Amino acid sequence: MDFNPNRQGFVSTINVTPFVDVMLVLLVIFMITAPMMTQGVDVDLPQTKTVQTLPRDSDTLILTVKKGGKLHIEEYEITREELTDTLKKLIGNRDEILYLRADSDVPYGFVVKVMSDIKAAGVARLGVVAEPEEE
């Protein structure tokens, strides 16, 4: 605000240039870092009609089942025998959500066995990840 002695009261003007400069810098930073934020194990997910975006909170874990039966928690590979103990250590008594990403070529029976191991570890909240169907 500026006081003009020739006029009565204050004159208010907004200088937008610093705001635009900051926003452009933030945009460039976001454009550079966004492609690097996609992490994890690459799998060919099944497609469904109703899919929601996968939340990335501190209370979520992602278990990936790759073709051939390989298991990954986040990006760390584990065996099926280690799955229950590892999940018990990671989750404990916390109310975390575990998302299961299974390759579309993995047999259904193996996925069910992995889900059984997840329940045996005491995980109360389990989500299944899929991709939207292409039209």
Secondary structure, DSSP 8 states (H G I E B T S, - for coil): -EE-TTSSSEE-----HHHHHHHHHHHHHHHHHGGGG--S------EES--------TTEEEEEE-TTS-EEETTEEE-HHHHHHHHHHHHTTS--EEEEEE-TTS-HHHHHHHHHHHHHTT--EEEE--EE---
